[in-house]
Each structure stands twice: as C-alpha cells, then as structure tokens.
Amino acid sequence: MNQQQPNNPLHGLTLEKILVRLVEHYQWEGLYAEIRVNCFNNDPSVKSSLKFLRKTQWARDKVEALYIRTFS
C-alpha cells in the first residue's frame, strides 16, 4: 500500500531526519529559542529529543511546522 502524497511537504521524511536538519540549521540553542521545550535546552541530544517528541504530539507538531516554515 504505497500511496503518493504530493501535497505533504513531510512525505518521505522521518522525524529523525527532520530533527537533524533543524539542529544543523539552528543549532540546539536556536532550536530552543524557536520551540521552548527542555529537551532542546537541558543536555540536548538527538536520541533524547526523539524519545520526547515521539511521546508528545504537540511538541512534534511544532517541530514539523518549524521545518516546513524553514525549508519550504
């Protein structure tokens, strides 16, 4: 079941790829300034941030929205 999603700018991107690209662009400090969640400020890492974002839908929505605003 491989459905095309031509209007979805996040199609084909994993949460990890989104997060890594945002960190490369903003660094952790800038990412925290954009989205105020502690996982970006208190000893940040991709692994711990992914764990938090997978459990917390509102934070994931903000990360995805920031990615779209930044790279679209």
PyMOL Python script that loads the backbone (N, CA, C, O; Angstrom):
from pymol import cmd

cmd.read_pdbstr("""\
ATOM      1  N   MET A   1       0.836  -1.173   0.000  1.00  0.00           N
ATOM      2  CA  MET A   1       0.000   0.000   0.000  1.00  0.00           C
ATOM      3  C   MET A   1       0.886   1.243   0.000  1.00  0.00           C
ATOM      4  O   MET A   1       1.117   1.840   1.051  1.00  0.00           O
ATOM      5  N   ASN A   2       1.372   1.626  -1.152  1.00  0.00           N
ATOM      6  CA  ASN A   2       2.265   2.770  -1.304  1.00  0.00           C
ATOM      7  C   ASN A   2       1.487   3.924  -1.925  1.00  0.00           C
ATOM      8  O   ASN A   2       1.331   3.988  -3.144  1.00  0.00           O
ATOM      9  N   GLN A   3       0.997   4.837  -1.084  1.00  0.00           N
ATOM     10  CA  GLN A   3       0.190   5.943  -1.567  1.00  0.00           C
ATOM     11  C   GLN A   3       1.056   7.181  -1.753  1.00  0.00           C
ATOM     12  O   GLN A   3       1.928   7.478  -0.937  1.00  0.00           O
ATOM     13  N   GLN A   4       0.799   7.890  -2.837  1.00  0.00           N
ATOM     14  CA  GLN A   4       1.507   9.137  -3.098  1.00  0.00           C
ATOM     15  C   GLN A   4       0.872  10.261  -2.286  1.00  0.00           C
ATOM     16  O   GLN A   4      -0.345  10.291  -2.102  1.00  0.00           O
ATOM     17  N   GLN A   5       1.693  11.179  -1.804  1.00  0.00           N
ATOM     18  CA  GLN A   5       1.218  12.334  -1.050  1.00  0.00           C
ATOM     19  C   GLN A   5       1.911  13.586  -1.594  1.00  0.00           C
ATOM     20  O   GLN A   5       2.785  14.145  -0.931  1.00  0.00           O
ATOM     21  N   PRO A   6       1.533  14.021  -2.777  1.00  0.00           N
ATOM     22  CA  PRO A   6       2.251  15.138  -3.405  1.00  0.00           C
ATOM     23  C   PRO A   6       2.107  16.469  -2.676  1.00  0.00           C
ATOM     24  O   PRO A   6       2.960  17.342  -2.831  1.00  0.00           O
ATOM     25  N   ASN A   7       1.052  16.648  -1.884  1.00  0.00           N
ATOM     26  CA  ASN A   7       0.843  17.914  -1.182  1.00  0.00           C
ATOM     27  C   ASN A   7       1.374  17.903   0.243  1.00  0.00           C
ATOM     28  O   ASN A   7       1.219  18.889   0.964  1.00  0.00           O
ATOM     29  N   ASN A   8       1.992  16.819   0.660  1.00  0.00           N
ATOM     30  CA  ASN A   8       2.533  16.715   2.008  1.00  0.00           C
ATOM     31  C   ASN A   8       4.031  17.010   1.961  1.00  0.00           C
ATOM     32  O   ASN A   8       4.799  16.187   1.463  1.00  0.00           O
ATOM     33  N   PRO A   9       4.469  18.181   2.476  1.00  0.00           N
ATOM     34  CA  PRO A   9       5.896  18.526   2.407  1.00  0.00           C
ATOM     35  C   PRO A   9       6.780  17.629   3.273  1.00  0.00           C
ATOM     36  O   PRO A   9       8.001  17.630   3.112  1.00  0.00           O
ATOM     37  N   LEU A  10       6.186  16.869   4.182  1.00  0.00           N
ATOM     38  CA  LEU A  10       6.971  15.992   5.055  1.00  0.00           C
ATOM     39  C   LEU A  10       6.988  14.556   4.563  1.00  0.00           C
ATOM     40  O   LEU A  10       7.577  13.687   5.205  1.00  0.00           O
ATOM     41  N   HIS A  11       6.344  14.297   3.421  1.00  0.00           N
ATOM     42  CA  HIS A  11       6.277  12.930   2.906  1.00  0.00           C
ATOM     43  C   HIS A  11       7.685  12.392   2.655  1.00  0.00           C
ATOM     44  O   HIS A  11       8.503  13.031   1.993  1.00  0.00           O
ATOM     45  N   GLY A  12       7.942  11.227   3.189  1.00  0.00           N
ATOM     46  CA  GLY A  12       9.233  10.571   2.988  1.00  0.00           C
ATOM     47  C   GLY A  12      10.292  10.956   3.999  1.00  0.00           C
ATOM     48  O   GLY A  12      11.400  10.421   3.964  1.00  0.00           O
ATOM     49  N   LEU A  13       9.979  11.870   4.898  1.00  0.00           N
ATOM     50  CA  LEU A  13      10.943  12.292   5.915  1.00  0.00           C
ATOM     51  C   LEU A  13      10.618  11.639   7.250  1.00  0.00           C
ATOM     52  O   LEU A  13       9.460  11.590   7.665  1.00  0.00           O
ATOM     53  N   THR A  14      11.635  11.147   7.906  1.00  0.00           N
ATOM     54  CA  THR A  14      11.440  10.614   9.251  1.00  0.00           C
ATOM     55  C   THR A  14      11.598  11.753  10.250  1.00  0.00           C
ATOM     56  O   THR A  14      12.177  12.793   9.934  1.00  0.00           O
ATOM     57  N   LEU A  15      11.089  11.551  11.436  1.00  0.00           N
ATOM     58  CA  LEU A  15      11.237  12.553  12.490  1.00  0.00           C
ATOM     59  C   LEU A  15      12.719  12.794  12.773  1.00  0.00           C
ATOM     60  O   LEU A  15      13.119  13.925  13.049  1.00  0.00           O
ATOM     61  N   GLU A  16      13.517  11.764  12.708  1.00  0.00           N
ATOM     62  CA  GLU A  16      14.958  11.917  12.946  1.00  0.00           C
ATOM     63  C   GLU A  16      15.599  12.815  11.895  1.00  0.00           C
ATOM     64  O   GLU A  16      16.399  13.685  12.239  1.00  0.00           O
ATOM     65  N   LYS A  17      15.263  12.620  10.620  1.00  0.00           N
ATOM     66  CA  LYS A  17      15.826  13.463   9.561  1.00  0.00           C
ATOM     67  C   LYS A  17      15.408  14.913   9.737  1.00  0.00           C
ATOM     68  O   LYS A  17      16.208  15.825   9.530  1.00  0.00           O
ATOM     69  N   ILE A  18      14.142  15.127  10.121  1.00  0.00           N
ATOM     70  CA  ILE A  18      13.640  16.480  10.355  1.00  0.00           C
ATOM     71  C   ILE A  18      14.431  17.136  11.481  1.00  0.00           C
ATOM     72  O   ILE A  18      14.894  18.268  11.341  1.00  0.00           O
ATOM     73  N   LEU A  19      14.584  16.430  12.590  1.00  0.00           N
ATOM     74  CA  LEU A  19      15.279  16.973  13.752  1.00  0.00           C
ATOM     75  C   LEU A  19      16.744  17.259  13.444  1.00  0.00           C
ATOM     76  O   LEU A  19      17.251  18.320  13.807  1.00  0.00           O
ATOM     77  N   VAL A  20      17.422  16.348  12.792  1.00  0.00           N
ATOM     78  CA  VAL A  20      18.844  16.534  12.478  1.00  0.00           C
ATOM     79  C   VAL A  20      19.037  17.754  11.580  1.00  0.00           C
ATOM     80  O   VAL A  20      19.964  18.536  11.788  1.00  0.00           O
ATOM     81  N   ARG A  21      18.173  17.919  10.591  1.00  0.00           N
ATOM     82  CA  ARG A  21      18.306  19.072   9.691  1.00  0.00           C
ATOM     83  C   ARG A  21      18.046  20.379  10.436  1.00  0.00           C
ATOM     84  O   ARG A  21      18.733  21.373  10.201  1.00  0.00           O
ATOM     85  N   LEU A  22      17.058  20.385  11.333  1.00  0.00           N
ATOM     86  CA  LEU A  22      16.795  21.588  12.120  1.00  0.00           C
ATOM     87  C   LEU A  22      17.966  21.918  13.042  1.00  0.00           C
ATOM     88  O   LEU A  22      18.319  23.086  13.198  1.00  0.00           O
ATOM     89  N   VAL A  23      18.569  20.902  13.651  1.00  0.00           N
ATOM     90  CA  VAL A  23      19.726  21.136  14.528  1.00  0.00           C
ATOM     91  C   VAL A  23      20.908  21.661  13.715  1.00  0.00           C
ATOM     92  O   VAL A  23      21.636  22.539  14.179  1.00  0.00           O
ATOM     93  N   GLU A  24      21.102  21.133  12.510  1.00  0.00           N
ATOM     94  CA  GLU A  24      22.182  21.646  11.657  1.00  0.00           C
ATOM     95  C   GLU A  24      21.952  23.113  11.298  1.00  0.00           C
ATOM     96  O   GLU A  24      22.898  23.895  11.208  1.00  0.00           O
ATOM     97  N   HIS A  25      20.702  23.473  11.098  1.00  0.00           N
ATOM     98  CA  HIS A  25      20.369  24.834  10.692  1.00  0.00           C
ATOM     99  C   HIS A  25      20.380  25.816  11.871  1.00  0.00           C
ATOM    100  O   HIS A  25      20.979  26.888  11.783  1.00  0.00           O
ATOM    101  N   TYR A  26      19.721  25.448  12.964  1.00  0.00           N
ATOM    102  CA  TYR A  26      19.544  26.358  14.097  1.00  0.00           C
ATOM    103  C   TYR A  26      20.529  26.133  15.238  1.00  0.00           C
ATOM    104  O   TYR A  26      20.719  27.028  16.062  1.00  0.00           O
ATOM    105  N   GLN A  27      21.152  24.978  15.308  1.00  0.00           N
ATOM    106  CA  GLN A  27      21.899  24.532  16.489  1.00  0.00           C
ATOM    107  C   GLN A  27      20.899  24.337  17.627  1.00  0.00           C
ATOM    108  O   GLN A  27      19.739  24.729  17.496  1.00  0.00           O
ATOM    109  N   TRP A  28      21.319  23.749  18.722  1.00  0.00           N
ATOM    110  CA  TRP A  28      20.390  23.457  19.823  1.00  0.00           C
ATOM    111  C   TRP A  28      19.854  24.730  20.455  1.00  0.00           C
ATOM    112  O   TRP A  28      18.677  24.803  20.807  1.00  0.00           O
ATOM    113  N   GLU A  29      20.721  25.747  20.602  1.00  0.00           N
ATOM    114  CA  GLU A  29      20.289  26.988  21.245  1.00  0.00           C
ATOM    115  C   GLU A  29      19.203  27.675  20.420  1.00  0.00           C
ATOM    116  O   GLU A  29      18.204  28.144  20.966  1.00  0.00           O
ATOM    117  N   GLY A  30      19.398  27.732  19.130  1.00  0.00           N
ATOM    118  CA  GLY A  30      18.420  28.364  18.255  1.00  0.00           C
ATOM    119  C   GLY A  30      17.126  27.583  18.186  1.00  0.00           C
ATOM    120  O   GLY A  30      16.043  28.163  18.106  1.00  0.00           O
ATOM    121  N   LEU A  31      17.240  26.269  18.217  1.00  0.00           N
ATOM    122  CA  LEU A  31      16.048  25.426  18.198  1.00  0.00           C
ATOM    123  C   LEU A  31      15.242  25.633  19.477  1.00  0.00           C
ATOM    124  O   LEU A  31      14.013  25.683  19.438  1.00  0.00           O
ATOM    125  N   TYR A  32      15.930  25.752  20.602  1.00  0.00           N
ATOM    126  CA  TYR A  32      15.244  26.024  21.862  1.00  0.00           C
ATOM    127  C   TYR A  32      14.587  27.407  21.839  1.00  0.00           C
ATOM    128  O   TYR A  32      13.506  27.588  22.400  1.00  0.00           O
ATOM    129  N   ALA A  33      15.227  28.369  21.201  1.00  0.00           N
ATOM    130  CA  ALA A  33      14.640  29.710  21.099  1.00  0.00           C
ATOM    131  C   ALA A  33      13.359  29.683  20.272  1.00  0.00           C
ATOM    132  O   ALA A  33      12.431  30.445  20.544  1.00  0.00           O
ATOM    133  N   GLU A  34      13.301  28.825  19.276  1.00  0.00           N
ATOM    134  CA  GLU A  34      12.115  28.707  18.427  1.00  0.00           C
ATOM    135  C   GLU A  34      11.015  27.886  19.085  1.00  0.00           C
ATOM    136  O   GLU A  34       9.837  28.235  19.000  1.00  0.00           O
ATOM    137  N   ILE A  35      11.399  26.796  19.740  1.00  0.00           N
ATOM    138  CA  ILE A  35      10.439  25.883  20.373  1.00  0.00           C
ATOM    139  C   ILE A  35      10.930  25.626  21.796  1.00  0.00           C
ATOM    140  O   ILE A  35      11.926  24.934  22.006  1.00  0.00           O
ATOM    141  N   ARG A  36      10.228  26.185  22.754  1.00  0.00           N
ATOM    142  CA  ARG A  36      10.668  26.145  24.149  1.00  0.00           C
ATOM    143  C   ARG A  36      10.301  24.823  24.819  1.00  0.00           C
ATOM    144  O   ARG A  36       9.327  24.741  25.567  1.00  0.00           O
ATOM    145  N   VAL A  37      11.093  23.795  24.540  1.00  0.00           N
ATOM    146  CA  VAL A  37      10.941  22.516  25.241  1.00  0.00           C
ATOM    147  C   VAL A  37      12.296  22.151  25.831  1.00  0.00           C
ATOM    148  O   VAL A  37      13.332  22.355  25.198  1.00  0.00           O
ATOM    149  N   ASN A  38      12.284  21.617  27.028  1.00  0.00           N
ATOM    150  CA  ASN A  38      13.522  21.364  27.761  1.00  0.00           C
ATOM    151  C   ASN A  38      14.458  20.382  27.071  1.00  0.00           C
ATOM    152  O   ASN A  38      15.669  20.447  27.281  1.00  0.00           O
ATOM    153  N   CYS A  39      13.939  19.488  26.264  1.00  0.00           N
ATOM    154  CA  CYS A  39      14.825  18.515  25.618  1.00  0.00           C
ATOM    155  C   CYS A  39      15.780  19.186  24.627  1.00  0.00           C
ATOM    156  O   CYS A  39      16.767  18.573  24.222  1.00  0.00           O
ATOM    157  N   PHE A  40      15.504  20.438  24.227  1.00  0.00           N
ATOM    158  CA  PHE A  40      16.402  21.190  23.356  1.00  0.00           C
ATOM    159  C   PHE A  40      17.363  22.068  24.148  1.00  0.00           C
ATOM    160  O   PHE A  40      18.278  22.656  23.571  1.00  0.00           O
ATOM    161  N   ASN A  41      17.169  22.164  25.456  1.00  0.00           N
ATOM    162  CA  ASN A  41      17.966  23.073  26.280  1.00  0.00           C
ATOM    163  C   ASN A  41      18.809  22.335  27.310  1.00  0.00           C
ATOM    164  O   ASN A  41      19.973  22.683  27.511  1.00  0.00           O
ATOM    165  N   ASN A  42      18.253  21.336  27.958  1.00  0.00           N
ATOM    166  CA  ASN A  42      18.900  20.655  29.069  1.00  0.00           C
ATOM    167  C   ASN A  42      19.616  19.401  28.570  1.00  0.00           C
ATOM    168  O   ASN A  42      18.987  18.357  28.401  1.00  0.00           O
ATOM    169  N   ASP A  43      20.924  19.495  28.333  1.00  0.00           N
ATOM    170  CA  ASP A  43      21.740  18.381  27.841  1.00  0.00           C
ATOM    171  C   ASP A  43      21.122  17.737  26.596  1.00  0.00           C
ATOM    172  O   ASP A  43      20.804  16.548  26.612  1.00  0.00           O
ATOM    173  N   PRO A  44      20.948  18.515  25.511  1.00  0.00           N
ATOM    174  CA  PRO A  44      20.233  18.009  24.341  1.00  0.00           C
ATOM    175  C   PRO A  44      21.004  16.961  23.556  1.00  0.00           C
ATOM    176  O   PRO A  44      22.228  17.015  23.444  1.00  0.00           O
ATOM    177  N   SER A  45      20.262  16.017  23.022  1.00  0.00           N
ATOM    178  CA  SER A  45      20.805  15.041  22.085  1.00  0.00           C
ATOM    179  C   SER A  45      19.676  14.633  21.148  1.00  0.00           C
ATOM    180  O   SER A  45      18.500  14.790  21.475  1.00  0.00           O
ATOM    181  N   VAL A  46      20.037  14.117  19.999  1.00  0.00           N
ATOM    182  CA  VAL A  46      19.026  13.670  19.044  1.00  0.00           C
ATOM    183  C   VAL A  46      18.222  12.529  19.653  1.00  0.00           C
ATOM    184  O   VAL A  46      16.997  12.498  19.535  1.00  0.00           O
ATOM    185  N   LYS A  47      18.899  11.601  20.298  1.00  0.00           N
ATOM    186  CA  LYS A  47      18.225  10.428  20.857  1.00  0.00           C
ATOM    187  C   LYS A  47      17.190  10.816  21.916  1.00  0.00           C
ATOM    188  O   LYS A  47      16.054  10.344  21.873  1.00  0.00           O
ATOM    189  N   SER A  48      17.577  11.669  22.861  1.00  0.00           N
ATOM    190  CA  SER A  48      16.633  12.048  23.915  1.00  0.00           C
ATOM    191  C   SER A  48      15.503  12.910  23.371  1.00  0.00           C
ATOM    192  O   SER A  48      14.362  12.795  23.819  1.00  0.00           O
ATOM    193  N   SER A  49      15.811  13.767  22.416  1.00  0.00           N
ATOM    194  CA  SER A  49      14.770  14.603  21.816  1.00  0.00           C
ATOM    195  C   SER A  49      13.773  13.768  21.037  1.00  0.00           C
ATOM    196  O   SER A  49      12.570  14.019  21.107  1.00  0.00           O
ATOM    197  N   LEU A  50      14.255  12.777  20.294  1.00  0.00           N
ATOM    198  CA  LEU A  50      13.348  11.897  19.549  1.00  0.00           C
ATOM    199  C   LEU A  50      12.424  11.143  20.497  1.00  0.00           C
ATOM    200  O   LEU A  50      11.233  10.989  20.225  1.00  0.00           O
ATOM    201  N   LYS A  51      12.973  10.682  21.599  1.00  0.00           N
ATOM    202  CA  LYS A  51      12.158   9.959  22.582  1.00  0.00           C
ATOM    203  C   LYS A  51      11.025  10.850  23.089  1.00  0.00           C
ATOM    204  O   LYS A  51       9.881  10.406  23.184  1.00  0.00           O
ATOM    205  N   PHE A  52      11.343  12.107  23.415  1.00  0.00           N
ATOM    206  CA  PHE A  52      10.336  13.045  23.893  1.00  0.00           C
ATOM    207  C   PHE A  52       9.320  13.370  22.793  1.00  0.00           C
ATOM    208  O   PHE A  52       8.114  13.346  23.040  1.00  0.00           O
ATOM    209  N   LEU A  53       9.797  13.671  21.589  1.00  0.00           N
ATOM    210  CA  LEU A  53       8.905  14.080  20.511  1.00  0.00           C
ATOM    211  C   LEU A  53       7.957  12.963  20.082  1.00  0.00           C
ATOM    212  O   LEU A  53       6.828  13.230  19.673  1.00  0.00           O
ATOM    213  N   ARG A  54       8.407  11.727  20.173  1.00  0.00           N
ATOM    214  CA  ARG A  54       7.539  10.600  19.808  1.00  0.00           C
ATOM    215  C   ARG A  54       6.407  10.411  20.819  1.00  0.00           C
ATOM    216  O   ARG A  54       5.351   9.877  20.479  1.00  0.00           O
ATOM    217  N   LYS A  55       6.627  10.845  22.049  1.00  0.00           N
ATOM    218  CA  LYS A  55       5.608  10.704  23.093  1.00  0.00           C
ATOM    219  C   LYS A  55       4.709  11.936  23.204  1.00  0.00           C
ATOM    220  O   LYS A  55       3.617  11.851  23.765  1.00  0.00           O
ATOM    221  N   THR A  56       5.151  13.071  22.680  1.00  0.00           N
ATOM    222  CA  THR A  56       4.473  14.338  22.915  1.00  0.00           C
ATOM    223  C   THR A  56       4.048  14.955  21.582  1.00  0.00           C
ATOM    224  O   THR A  56       4.848  15.609  20.913  1.00  0.00           O
ATOM    225  N   GLN A  57       2.799  14.747  21.204  1.00  0.00           N
ATOM    226  CA  GLN A  57       2.319  15.138  19.886  1.00  0.00           C
ATOM    227  C   GLN A  57       2.381  16.650  19.666  1.00  0.00           C
ATOM    228  O   GLN A  57       2.735  17.084  18.570  1.00  0.00           O
ATOM    229  N   TRP A  58       2.048  17.467  20.671  1.00  0.00           N
ATOM    230  CA  TRP A  58       2.053  18.914  20.463  1.00  0.00           C
ATOM    231  C   TRP A  58       3.458  19.417  20.141  1.00  0.00           C
ATOM    232  O   TRP A  58       3.618  20.332  19.333  1.00  0.00           O
ATOM    233  N   ALA A  59       4.477  18.825  20.767  1.00  0.00           N
ATOM    234  CA  ALA A  59       5.857  19.243  20.502  1.00  0.00           C
ATOM    235  C   ALA A  59       6.290  18.787  19.112  1.00  0.00           C
ATOM    236  O   ALA A  59       6.978  19.511  18.393  1.00  0.00           O
ATOM    237  N   ARG A  60       5.877  17.582  18.748  1.00  0.00           N
ATOM    238  CA  ARG A  60       6.197  17.084  17.406  1.00  0.00           C
ATOM    239  C   ARG A  60       5.553  17.967  16.343  1.00  0.00           C
ATOM    240  O   ARG A  60       6.174  18.266  15.323  1.00  0.00           O
ATOM    241  N   ASP A  61       4.314  18.384  16.577  1.00  0.00           N
ATOM    242  CA  ASP A  61       3.628  19.268  15.633  1.00  0.00           C
ATOM    243  C   ASP A  61       4.393  20.581  15.455  1.00  0.00           C
ATOM    244  O   ASP A  61       4.502  21.093  14.341  1.00  0.00           O
ATOM    245  N   LYS A  62       4.919  21.120  16.549  1.00  0.00           N
ATOM    246  CA  LYS A  62       5.684  22.364  16.469  1.00  0.00           C
ATOM    247  C   LYS A  62       6.981  22.170  15.695  1.00  0.00           C
ATOM    248  O   LYS A  62       7.372  23.037  14.913  1.00  0.00           O
ATOM    249  N   VAL A  63       7.647  21.045  15.904  1.00  0.00           N
ATOM    250  CA  VAL A  63       8.889  20.752  15.186  1.00  0.00           C
ATOM    251  C   VAL A  63       8.609  20.615  13.686  1.00  0.00           C
ATOM    252  O   VAL A  63       9.346  21.154  12.860  1.00  0.00           O
ATOM    253  N   GLU A  64       7.553  19.899  13.344  1.00  0.00           N
ATOM    254  CA  GLU A  64       7.210  19.719  11.932  1.00  0.00           C
ATOM    255  C   GLU A  64       6.824  21.054  11.290  1.00  0.00           C
ATOM    256  O   GLU A  64       7.199  21.321  10.148  1.00  0.00           O
ATOM    257  N   ALA A  65       6.085  21.888  12.009  1.00  0.00           N
ATOM    258  CA  ALA A  65       5.699  23.199  11.483  1.00  0.00           C
ATOM    259  C   ALA A  65       6.924  24.088  11.275  1.00  0.00           C
ATOM    260  O   ALA A  65       7.007  24.805  10.277  1.00  0.00           O
ATOM    261  N   LEU A  66       7.869  24.046  12.207  1.00  0.00           N
ATOM    262  CA  LEU A  66       9.094  24.824  12.059  1.00  0.00           C
ATOM    263  C   LEU A  66       9.892  24.345  10.851  1.00  0.00           C
ATOM    264  O   LEU A  66      10.449  25.159  10.114  1.00  0.00           O
ATOM    265  N   TYR A  67       9.949  23.049  10.645  1.00  0.00           N
ATOM    266  CA  TYR A  67      10.658  22.508   9.483  1.00  0.00           C
ATOM    267  C   TYR A  67      10.040  23.032   8.183  1.00  0.00           C
ATOM    268  O   TYR A  67      10.748  23.447   7.266  1.00  0.00           O
ATOM    269  N   ILE A  68       8.715  23.006   8.126  1.00  0.00           N
ATOM    270  CA  ILE A  68       8.022  23.469   6.913  1.00  0.00           C
ATOM    271  C   ILE A  68       8.286  24.956   6.710  1.00  0.00           C
ATOM    272  O   ILE A  68       8.585  25.378   5.593  1.00  0.00           O
ATOM    273  N   ARG A  69       8.180  25.758   7.768  1.00  0.00           N
ATOM    274  CA  ARG A  69       8.438  27.211   7.650  1.00  0.00           C
ATOM    275  C   ARG A  69       9.873  27.503   7.218  1.00  0.00           C
ATOM    276  O   ARG A  69      10.125  28.432   6.449  1.00  0.00           O
ATOM    277  N   THR A  70      10.800  26.706   7.717  1.00  0.00           N
ATOM    278  CA  THR A  70      12.213  26.973   7.462  1.00  0.00           C
ATOM    279  C   THR A  70      12.654  26.519   6.076  1.00  0.00           C
ATOM    280  O   THR A  70      13.407  27.226   5.406  1.00  0.00           O
ATOM    281  N   PHE A  71      12.201  25.358   5.641  1.00  0.00           N
ATOM    282  CA  PHE A  71      12.755  24.759   4.425  1.00  0.00           C
ATOM    283  C   PHE A  71      11.795  24.702   3.245  1.00  0.00           C
ATOM    284  O   PHE A  71      12.115  24.089   2.227  1.00  0.00           O
ATOM    285  N   SER A  72      10.657  25.311   3.354  1.00  0.00           N
ATOM    286  CA  SER A  72       9.720  25.308   2.213  1.00  0.00           C
ATOM    287  C   SER A  72       9.676  26.652   1.543  1.00  0.00           C
ATOM    288  O   SER A  72       8.945  26.833   0.569  1.00  0.00           O
TER     289      SER A  72
END
""", "prot")
cmd.dss("prot")
cmd.show_as("cartoon", "prot")
cmd.util.cbc("prot")
cmd.orient("prot")
